[in-house]
Amino acid sequence: MNCAVLAVLAVLCCCCALRTDARPARLRSRPLDNSETWNNVMVIAKHAQAQDRDHETRLIPVISSDKLKDGDVCCVNVKILDYYLRHILDSQAREHHYPRMHLVKPDLVRVARDLEPHCNSKQVDLEHVQTFTQNLKRAGEMYKNNTKAQNKAIGEIDILFHYLYESCSATSTS
Ligand SMILES: *[C@@H]1O[C@H](CO)[C@@H](O)[C@H](O)[C@H]1NC(C)=O
């Protein structure tokens, strides 16, 4: 091999290395792109909404579509998902009460597990997460029934899933 060939190879290798480094970390969780999971999430949300008579209250704070796209809110949504898994979807009774919960829960656990390691807790807008938990608490007080407030949260699970889908894109790193 002559020097010219070696030089070209060296440049190529360099470019490859640079390109690999420049590519943002992949941040995507398979259930977010799975139409069956989407379908099951919608079935659960509809079931919960049908039992909910309060159409004024909303628990999950609204995120504008611009903000969803800019990538900074993925981890906020992951934190809310984590709260759902720990405090709302944790009981066995829920699995019997909501159709397809036994299918959706493992998918949500997987989304949280895939995305959480990419979330730096210092970067997360905790105020947004707190607004959600306060809304949930207030709804429980208003209904004098936490189960009803949690049912409302389950009725918003389609919103949460949509937010995760939109904000945790393949190239997002935050
Ligand atoms: C709270 O709401 C749930 C679901 O609507 C109902 O089954 C339960 O009886 C209620 N509990 C109380 C204490 O009213």
The ligand as an SDF file (V2000), in Angstrom:
LIG
                    3D

 14 14  0  0  0  0  0  0  0  0999 V2000
  -64.3720    5.9750   45.9570 C   0  0  0  0  0  0  0  0  0  0  0  0
  -64.5900    5.8120   44.5690 O   0  0  0  0  0  0  0  0  0  0  0  0
  -64.5820    4.4580   44.1350 C   0  0  0  0  0  0  0  0  0  0  0  0
  -64.6180    4.4490   42.6290 C   0  0  0  0  0  0  0  0  0  0  0  0
  -65.5510    5.3510   42.1100 O   0  0  0  0  0  0  0  0  0  0  0  0
  -65.7290    3.7170   44.7950 C   0  0  0  0  0  0  0  0  0  0  0  0
  -65.7320    2.3850   44.3820 O   0  0  0  0  0  0  0  0  0  0  0  0
  -65.5500    3.8090   46.2980 C   0  0  0  0  0  0  0  0  0  0  0  0
  -66.6640    3.2180   46.9450 O   0  0  0  0  0  0  0  0  0  0  0  0
  -65.4300    5.2580   46.7540 C   0  0  0  0  0  0  0  0  0  0  0  0
  -65.0650    5.2990   48.1660 N   0  0  0  0  0  0  0  0  0  0  0  0
  -65.7140    6.0560   49.0320 C   0  0  0  0  0  0  0  0  0  0  0  0
  -65.1900    6.0210   50.4140 C   0  0  0  0  0  0  0  0  0  0  0  0
  -66.6760    6.7480   48.7270 O   0  0  0  0  0  0  0  0  0  0  0  0
  1  2  1  0
  1 10  1  0
  2  3  1  0
  3  4  1  0
  3  6  1  0
  4  5  1  0
  6  7  1  0
  6  8  1  0
  8  9  1  0
  8 10  1  0
 10 11  1  0
 11 12  1  0
 12 13  1  0
 12 14  2  0
M  END
$$$$
